[in-house]
Amino acid sequence: MTTMTTVPRILRLTLVGVRTHVSYMSRSPLEITFAVLVPLVYATLAVHLFRAADDPDRLLTAAVGAGLMGIWSSVLFGSGGAVQNQRWLGTLETLVSSPTPLPLVLLPITLATAVIGTYAMGATVIWGAVLFDVPLDFAHPVLFLVAVPVCVLSLGMMGLLLAATFVLLRNANALANPLDAPVWLLSGMLVPNTVLPDWTRPVSWALPTTWGSRAVHAATSGGPSAGEVLAPMAVALALGLFYALIAVPVLGRVERRARAAATLSLA
């Protein structure tokens, strides 16, 4: 099979998989409730906190930051939940044993959770504008519309690496719960990570979420230079691709270990 025939098939598999899992998750009452309510709670708290701090000029930054938090939560819990759903349905073993490599099976799931999470961004911005009169004065409106999908894509590829452990663990929430708040804090989604201790900087720089958040925030309230948005976007994509490439051998090792320990199914 040549590369020219492989790449279109991989793209088609990814697109069909994303469409299938988005359709599946959009019909889940739990997924809908989580996707609708959590971002609005984040946005309400963020706007009130910034107003209490007498910082009205950053209300749009607060709403956008809450949207980023919603996207990350969707990726984190959605990726683990999707794998667990396959386990509960008894299809995880079939997916693992299928001819399609496991990374290509899980990538559409993680991307679909990120796509579902994009609702959080629109919902928090509209929620802030309608209820709290947050002015929608983006510094770079067009680049904002580009930065958000780039951030979503980088988070989806990061979710592929997280899915490696989700396959191994029977209760994925045991790992997802403690990762939620620390990552959005380290990534500077709501507050700048410069307020954190210096030893956290290398950890922040290694996360695609950090650079994706920088790009979105720069497009929201940055300076006049487009490079402030484009540069972190490029870093976010590069780191996301790096995480996805690491996920391939990690998933292979995790798959072999899960087969040996017989932890793919609930029984």
Sequence and secondary structure as in RCSB ss.txt:
>XXXX:A:sequence
MTTMTTVPRILRLTLVGVRTHVSYMSRSPLEITFAVLVPLVYATLAVHLFRAADDPDRLLTAAVGAGLMGIWSSV
LFGSGGAVQNQRWLGTLETLVSSPTPLPLVLLPITLATAVIGTYAMGATVIWGAVLFDVPLDFAHPVLFLVAVPV
CVLSLGMMGLLLAATFVLLRNANALANPLDAPVWLLSGMLVPNTVLPDWTRPVSWALPTTWGSRAVHAATSGGPS
AGEVLAPMAVALALGLFYALIAVPVLGRVERRARAAATLSLA
>XXXX:A:secstr
  HHHHHHHHHHHHHHHHHHHHHHHTT HHHHHHHHHHHHHHHHHHHHHHHHTT GGGHHHHHHHHHHHHHHHHH
HHHHHHHHHHHHHHT HHHHHHSSS HHHHHHHHHHHHHHHHHHHHHHHHHHHHHHH      SSHHHHHHHHHH
HHHHHHHHHHHHHHHHHH S THHHHHHHHHHHHHHTTSSS GGGS GGGHHHHHT HHHHHHHHHHHHHH  S 
THHHHHHHHHHHHHHHHHHHHHHHHHHHHHHHHHHHT SS  
